[in-house]
Amino acid sequence: MADPPCCTRPPKRGRPSEGEPPLSAPEQLYAEVAARVEGLTVPAQRKEFVELLRGLVEYYSCCGAEQDQHEGAPSRKSGMATLERIQREIRASVPPDGLAPGERICFPPVGQFQDCTEVNTAHVDSFLYGDEDLVDHMCEEGKLSRHYCCSPLCGYSREVRPLQFISHSFSTVQLQFVFTEALRGVELSEKTVVDVGSRLGAVLYYGALMTPTKALVGVELNPFFVNLQRRMVKKHKLEPRVSVVEADVFSESGMAVLATADVVILNNVFEWFTAEDPQRCFERVRQALRPGTRVVANPSLEVSLSTSSRKDFAALRLKKVSVEHPRTPGLGPEDEEPCEEFEAVQGIHCYVAL
C-alpha cells in the first residue's frame, strides 16, 4: 500500500553490516517494534497501536525531567502528563457538569450559595474544565452557555444575565494549593490522605502523581463515581497508594476510614448533596478523627457553619492553622480585576483536630 503524500516512512534499522558499529539498545528496540508494525495489515489495528504509542512517547518524553526533591516521588512533568491524560479520558466519559447519571443537587437555601437556582446556575467541573479555553470551546460548540434568560418570554427576549458557574471538584490550581500551601510543613510521605466525597478522584490522582503522599483514600457513595475512579486508578497503575471505598462517610465503614486519616479533605462536601444541618455533619466527621489530624476545607468551616442554626465552631474541637493565601489579586501591578487563580484558592483553609 502506498504511503499518503503527507507522510514520510520512518527509516528502517536492520542488522548492521560487517564493519558497522552494532545497534544501540534503543535502535534494537526500534527495529523490533518497526518489524511488528509492518505486520499489522488491518488499518484499525495500526491506528490503535499509534494511539497507544503516542501516549507512551508522551509519558517517557517527560521522564528525563528533574525528579521531585522527595525520594520516590514522580517527576512533576511526567506526573502532570499523566494527570492531563486522566482528565482527557474522564472528559470523554462524563458530561461537563461532572455529575453522575440521576444525581440530585440540593441547592443551599442559605449562605453564600443561597441565590443559586436551577435557572441561573451551571455546574462545570473545574478539574475537567479548569482551562478557560476548554470552556470557550464548549460555548462555541453550543454545549454550554454563559448566560440565561431571565424573562418569562424566554426565547423572545434579550433580557439575559450571566450564569453562575459552580464546580464540585478542585481545579488543578486548587489542588496544587492544597498540597503545597494548606499542608505546608506536613511530611506527606508518612501520611494518609482521605478525601470525603471523592467524586471524579481529582484529589487522589493529583496526590499520587504530584506528591509523595504515602496513601490516598477516596470515600464515595455513588457507584458511578466509585467505578470511574477505580478504573482510572487501575489503568494508570496508581495502586496500592490509591484506593476507593464505596460507602457513606457516616456509615461504620466510612467512619473507620476517617479514623485512619492523617489528613481529611472536605471540598463542598455537604453544601450541595444533603439537606442535613452542616453543624451535625461536621460534628459526626469530627467524632472519627484522631487528635492531630489535619482537615482541609473549601469553603472554610466557618463559612459552612454560617448556614447552620447552631453555628458552634467550638463544638468541633478544631484549631485553625495559618495558611498563606496569595495577597496580590492580579498577575501584574496594573491588573485591576482579581485573577482566576487568586479567587480560586481564597476559600481553602486548614484545621487540626485537638
C-alpha positions in Angstrom: 0.0 0.0 0.0 1.4 3.4 -1.0 2.1 6.0 1.7 -0.1 9.0 1.9 1.6 12.0 0.2 1.9 13.9 3.5 3.8 11.0 5.2 7.4 10.1 5.2 8.1 6.5 6.1 10.4 6.2 9.1 13.9 4.9 8.4 14.5 1.1 8.8 17.1 -0.1 11.2 18.2 -3.5 10.2 21.1 -5.7 11.4 24.3 -3.7 10.8 26.7 -4.8 8.0 30.1 -6.2 8.7 32.4 -3.4 9.9 29.5 -1.1 11.0 29.0 -0.4 14.7 26.4 -2.5 16.5 23.0 -1.2 17.1 22.4 0.6 20.4 19.8 -0.8 22.7 17.2 1.9 21.6 18.0 1.1 17.9 17.5 -2.6 18.5 14.1 -1.9 20.3 13.1 0.4 17.4 13.9 -2.3 14.8 11.8 -4.9 16.7 8.8 -2.5 17.0 9.1 -1.4 13.4 9.1 -5.0 12.2 6.0 -5.8 14.3 4.1 -2.7 13.0 4.8 -3.8 9.4 2.9 -7.0 10.3 -0.3 -5.1 11.3 -2.1 -5.1 8.0 -5.5 -4.1 9.4 -5.8 -0.2 9.4 -7.8 -0.2 12.6 -5.1 -2.2 14.4 -2.4 0.3 13.2 -4.5 3.2 14.3 -4.9 1.6 17.8 -1.2 1.0 18.0 -0.3 4.5 17.1 -2.7 5.9 19.8 -1.1 3.7 22.4 2.4 4.6 21.2 1.6 8.3 21.3 0.7 8.0 24.9 3.8 6.1 25.7 6.0 8.6 23.9 4.3 11.5 25.8 5.0 9.7 29.1 8.6 8.8 28.5 9.5 12.1 26.9 8.8 13.6 30.4 10.7 11.0 32.4 14.0 12.7 31.8 12.8 15.7 33.8 14.3 16.5 37.1 12.9 14.3 39.9 11.0 15.8 42.8 13.0 16.6 45.8 11.2 13.8 47.8 12.7 10.4 47.2 10.3 8.1 45.4 8.0 10.9 44.2 7.3 11.2 40.4 8.8 14.0 38.4 6.5 16.9 38.1 6.4 16.8 34.3 5.7 13.1 34.0 3.1 13.3 36.8 1.4 16.3 35.1 1.4 14.5 31.7 -0.4 11.5 33.3 -2.8 13.8 35.1 -3.8 15.5 31.9 -4.3 12.1 30.2 -6.7 11.2 33.1 -8.6 14.5 32.6 -9.0 13.8 28.9 -10.2 10.3 29.5 -12.8 11.4 32.1 -14.0 14.3 29.9 -14.8 11.6 27.3 -17.0 9.7 29.7 -18.8 12.3 31.9 -20.8 15.4 31.0 -19.2 18.9 31.5 -21.0 19.3 34.8 -19.2 16.3 36.3 -22.4 14.9 37.7 -23.4 11.3 37.8 -26.5 10.0 36.0 -29.5 10.8 38.1 -27.5 12.6 40.7 -29.7 15.1 42.7 -28.4 18.5 43.7 -29.6 20.2 46.8 -29.5 24.0 46.3 -28.5 25.6 49.6 -31.3 27.7 51.0 -29.0 30.0 52.9 -25.3 31.0 52.9 -23.0 32.0 50.1 -24.9 29.9 47.5 -28.4 30.8 48.5 -29.0 32.8 45.3 -28.2 29.7 43.2 -31.1 28.0 41.4 -31.5 25.6 38.6 -32.2 28.5 36.2 -29.2 30.8 37.0 -26.6 28.2 37.8 -24.4 26.0 35.6 -22.3 23.1 37.0 -19.0 23.0 35.2 -16.4 20.7 36.7 -13.2 22.6 37.4 -10.9 19.5 37.4 -12.0 18.7 33.9 -12.5 22.2 32.5 -10.2 24.4 34.6 -8.7 25.8 31.4 -10.8 28.7 30.2 -10.1 27.8 26.6 -12.0 24.5 27.1 -15.0 26.4 28.4 -14.8 28.8 25.5 -14.7 25.8 23.1 -17.8 24.3 24.7 -19.6 27.6 24.3 -18.6 27.9 20.7 -20.0 24.4 20.1 -23.2 25.2 21.8 -22.7 22.7 24.6 -22.6 25.5 27.2 -23.9 29.0 27.6 -22.6 31.8 29.7 -26.0 33.5 30.1 -29.5 32.6 31.0 -32.8 34.3 30.0 -34.5 36.0 33.0 -37.7 36.9 31.2 -40.9 34.9 31.3 -40.9 35.3 27.5 -37.7 33.3 27.2 -36.8 32.8 23.6 -38.3 36.1 22.6 -36.4 38.4 25.0 -32.9 39.9 25.1 -33.1 40.2 28.9 -30.2 37.9 29.9 -27.8 37.7 32.8 -24.6 35.8 33.4 -24.8 32.3 34.7 -23.2 31.4 38.0 -20.6 28.6 37.4 -20.3 26.1 40.2 -17.9 23.2 40.5 -17.9 20.2 42.8 -14.2 19.3 42.2 -11.0 21.1 42.8 -9.2 22.6 39.8 -5.5 21.8 39.2 -4.6 25.2 40.7 -6.6 24.5 43.8 -5.1 21.0 44.1 -1.6 22.5 44.0 -2.5 25.0 46.7 -4.0 22.2 48.9 -0.9 20.1 48.8 1.8 22.8 48.8 0.3 25.6 50.9 -2.6 24.3 53.0 -0.5 21.3 54.0 2.8 23.1 54.2 5.1 21.5 56.7 3.3 18.2 56.7 5.5 15.3 55.8 3.2 13.7 53.3 5.4 10.7 52.6 4.3 9.4 56.0 0.7 10.4 55.9 -2.7 9.0 54.7 -5.0 11.5 53.0 -8.7 10.8 52.9 -11.0 12.6 50.5 -14.6 12.7 51.7 -16.9 12.5 48.7 -14.1 11.9 46.2 -16.4 12.0 43.1 -14.1 12.0 40.0 -11.0 11.4 42.0 -9.1 14.6 41.4 -7.5 14.7 44.9 -6.5 11.1 44.6 -4.8 11.4 41.2 -3.0 14.7 42.0 -1.8 13.4 45.3 -0.4 10.2 43.8 1.1 11.8 40.7 2.4 15.1 42.0 3.3 14.5 45.7 5.0 11.8 47.8 1.8 11.1 49.9 2.0 7.7 51.4 -1.6 6.7 50.9 -4.7 8.3 49.4 -8.2 7.0 50.1 -11.4 8.2 48.5 -14.7 7.7 50.3 -17.6 7.9 47.8 -21.2 6.8 48.0 -22.2 7.0 44.3 -21.4 3.7 42.4 -20.9 5.6 39.1 -18.0 7.7 40.6 -16.6 4.7 42.5 -16.3 2.6 39.3 -14.9 5.6 37.4 -12.2 6.2 40.0 -11.2 2.6 40.3 -11.0 2.3 36.6 -8.6 5.3 36.4 -6.6 4.1 39.4 -6.1 0.6 37.8 -5.4 1.9 34.3 -2.8 4.4 35.4 -1.2 2.0 37.9 -1.8 4.1 41.0 -2.4 1.1 43.2 -1.6 0.4 46.0 -1.1 4.0 47.1 -4.6 5.0 45.9 -7.8 3.2 46.9 -11.5 4.0 46.8 -14.1 2.9 49.4 -17.7 2.7 48.4 -19.5 3.9 51.5 -21.5 6.7 53.1 -18.9 8.6 55.2 -21.3 8.3 58.2 -21.6 4.5 57.9 -19.5 2.2 60.0 -17.0 1.6 57.2 -16.9 5.3 56.3 -16.1 6.3 59.9 -13.5 3.5 60.1 -11.7 5.1 57.1 -11.8 8.5 58.7 -10.2 7.0 61.8 -7.1 6.1 59.8 -6.7 9.6 58.3 -3.8 12.0 58.9 -5.4 14.5 56.5 -9.1 14.8 55.6 -10.2 16.8 52.6 -13.7 18.4 52.6 -14.5 20.2 49.3 -18.1 21.4 49.2 -18.9 18.0 50.5 -22.1 18.8 52.5 -23.3 22.1 50.9 -24.8 20.6 47.7 -25.6 17.0 48.4 -27.5 16.8 51.7 -30.2 18.8 53.4 -28.9 17.8 56.8 -27.7 20.6 59.1 -23.9 21.2 58.4 -23.1 21.5 62.1 -24.3 18.0 62.6 -22.4 16.7 59.6 -19.1 18.2 60.7 -19.6 17.0 64.2 -20.1 13.5 63.1 -16.9 13.7 60.9 -15.0 15.1 63.9 -16.0 12.2 66.1 -14.0 9.8 64.0 -10.8 11.9 63.8 -7.7 11.3 65.9 -6.1 14.3 67.7 -3.6 15.9 65.3 -5.5 15.1 62.1 -5.4 17.9 59.6 -8.7 19.0 58.0 -8.5 20.9 54.7 -11.9 22.5 53.9 -13.3 24.5 51.0 -15.1 26.7 51.8 -13.9 27.4 55.3 -15.7 25.6 58.1 -16.7 29.0 59.5 -18.5 29.8 56.2 -20.1 26.3 56.0 -21.4 26.6 59.6 -22.9 30.0 58.9 -25.8 28.2 57.3 -26.4 26.2 60.5 -29.0 27.1 63.1 -26.3 26.5 65.8 -23.0 27.9 64.3 -20.9 26.4 67.1 -17.4 26.1 65.8 -16.0 25.4 69.3 -18.0 22.1 69.4 -15.9 20.7 66.5 -12.7 20.9 68.7 -10.6 22.1 65.8 -7.9 24.7 65.8 -7.4 26.8 62.7 -3.9 26.5 61.1 -2.5 29.6 59.4 -2.4 29.3 55.6 -0.6 31.8 53.4 -3.0 32.9 50.7 -1.9 35.0 47.8 -2.2 38.7 48.6 -1.9 40.1 45.1 -5.1 39.6 43.3 -3.7 40.3 39.8 -0.9 38.9 37.8 0.8 42.3 37.5 0.9 45.7 39.1 -1.6 47.2 36.6 -4.2 44.4 37.0 -7.5 45.7 38.3 -9.6 42.5 38.4 -8.6 39.6 40.6 -7.1 36.8 38.5 -8.9 33.4 38.5 -6.1 31.7 40.4 -6.3 34.2 43.2 -10.1 33.8 43.7 -10.0 30.0 43.4 -7.8 29.4 46.5 -9.2 32.0 48.9 -11.7 29.7 50.3 -9.3 26.9 51.1 -8.4 26.6 54.9 -6.7 24.2 57.2 -7.5 23.0 60.7 -6.0 20.5 63.2 -8.1 18.2 65.5 -7.5 18.9 69.2 
